[in-house]
């Protein structure tokens, strides 16, 4: 190969190499950018596949509905506090799994309305099988007091509490999931009848 031919060959090779340098640099830059984006995505949590179930039911109360009953005014009777014979939720008698009393009966757990020898010891007058003819009773209350709580897996429409007489009926305040929804203006007075005395609380 002559000197002139060799010179042309070297010149052309140099041009090809120089032309390839920007291309290689561009590829390298693209790889760096992609890698940076991937790393940033992983750091921001975008690298994992989104779970379609994530966030489902967000804000829903996992424990259902809780109803707290607070005594806000004392009974009218001079000696007794509440005397309760029955509690119903939407027409069905409350079960022991649905209700928790925060103040246990202090006068008696279970007594019959008229028969002193009625045997229901060990039961609660508002839960035993005899219905409204048996009662549980409390001494005078010291309002405000958290009396009992009812839990339900669905919203309750109404709660009926059968007190023994109006004079044994305090004023109540009800909270649904911690928010006050109902409040009595006063107790139910000093009347001795009717007996039993059912009071229905309609939940808004």
N, C-alpha and C positions, 0 to 999 in steps of 0.2 A: 504494500500500500504506500502511495507517494505521500509526501509531507502534506500536500494540499488536501488529499482525501482523508488523511488521518485527522487533520484539523477540522474538516466538516463533520466527521463522525463524532469527535469529541464534543463539538459545539452542539450537535443535535441531541446527544445523550444528556448533556448538561441542561438543555431546555426541557427535556422530558422529566428529568429529576426535579427541576425547579417547579415545573407545572404540577407535579404530584405532591409537592410539599404542602401547598395550601389545602388540597383535597384531604390529605392525611390529617392536617391540623383541624380541618372542619369536622372530620369524623371523630377525632379525639375530643373536640369541644362538645359535640353532640352527646357523646358517651358520658362526659362529665356532667352535662346538664341533666340527662336522663337519670344518672345515678343520684344526683343531688335531689331531683324531684322525688325519686323513689324513697330516699332516706327521709326527706321532709314529710312525705305522705305517711311513712311508717311512724315517724315521731308524733304526728297529729292524729294517729289512730285510723288513718284512711287505708292502711294496708290490709286490714282484716275485713272479711266479708260480713256485711250487715245482717244481723239476725232479724228476720221479719217479725218475730214474736217480741222483740225487745220493745219495752214501753207499752205493751198491750195492757189495758186496764189501769194505766197510770192515773193516780188520783182517786181510784175507787177504794173504799174502805174494806180492807181484807177481812176485818172482824164483823162485818154486817152492821147491825144497828144496836145501839146501846141507849137505854132510856133510864135516866136517873130521876128518882122521886125524892124531893126535898120537902121537909116540913118547914113552912115559913110562918105559921101561926098556930098557937096551941088550941087544943080542943076546948069546948066550953065547959065540960064537966069539971067539977071541983077536985076530983080525986083521980080519975082515969085519964090516960092519954088515949091513943088509938086502940080500938077493939075491932079486929078484922076477921071476917068469917069466910071470905072468898075473894079470889082475884082471877079475872078472865082476860084473855087476850083475843080480840076478834071473835068473841063468843066461846072460846075454848078455855077450860081451866088451866091456869099456869102450872107448869111442871117444876120440880125442884131444880132441874138443870137450867131452867130459864130465868130463875129469880134468885137474887142474893140479898138478904137483909143485912144491913150494916149495923143495925141495932136489934139485938135479940129481944124477944118478949121478956118483959121484966115482972109482969104480974102472973101470967101463966101461959104455957105453950098451947094447951088444947083443953077446952072445957065445952060441955054441951050447953045449949041455950037454956034448957029448963031442968034437965036431969043431973043432979049433982053426983050421982054414982056412975055416970057415963065414963067408960074406960077408953081413953084415947091417949094415954100417956106415951111419950116418945114420939108423938106426931106433932105437926103444927096445924092449928085449927084452920088455917087458910089453904092447907095442902092435903089434909086427910080425905078419905073417901066419903065422908059424911056430908060434904058440901057445906052450905051456909048455916047448918044447925050447930056447928062447932066453931069455936073462935080462939084466937090468940089475942092477948091483951098486954098493953104497956102501961107503965106509970106515966105521970105527966112528963111531957117532952120539954126540952129547952131549946127552942128554935133560935137560929136556923140549924137544922140537922139534915144530914144525908140519910134518908130512911132506908130505901132499897133500890136495887137496880134490876132491870129486866133486859135480857139480851135476845136478839132475834136475827135470823139470817135474811130477813126481809123487813121492809118498812111495815110498822104496825098501824092499823087504822083506828082502833080504839082500845082502851083499857077500862075495864069495869072493876071497881073495888067495892065489895059489899062490907060496909061497916055495920056494927051491931045496932047502933042508933045514931041519929044526927048529932047528939051531944058528944059522941065519941069520934067525931070526924074533924080532923085538923084541916087547915088550908095547906095545899100542896103546890109546889112548883116542879115542872117537868122539864128536863133537858134531853134533847135528842142529839146523840154524838157530841155532847159538850155544849150545845147551844140551847138556850132557854126558848121553849116553844109555847108553854102554857103556865099560867099562874092564877091561883084562886085569889079573889079579892078578900075573902074572909073565911073563917070556919063555917060549919053548917048549923050553928045555933045550939040551943039548949033543949030542943024537943026530944022526947023519949020514944017517939014513933014517927015513921014506921020502923019495924024491926023484922028482918034485916033492912038496911038502908043502902041500896046500891047507888053508886055515883059513877057516871060514865064520863071518861075523859077522851074526847075526840082529838086525835092527833092531826094537826094541819099538814 
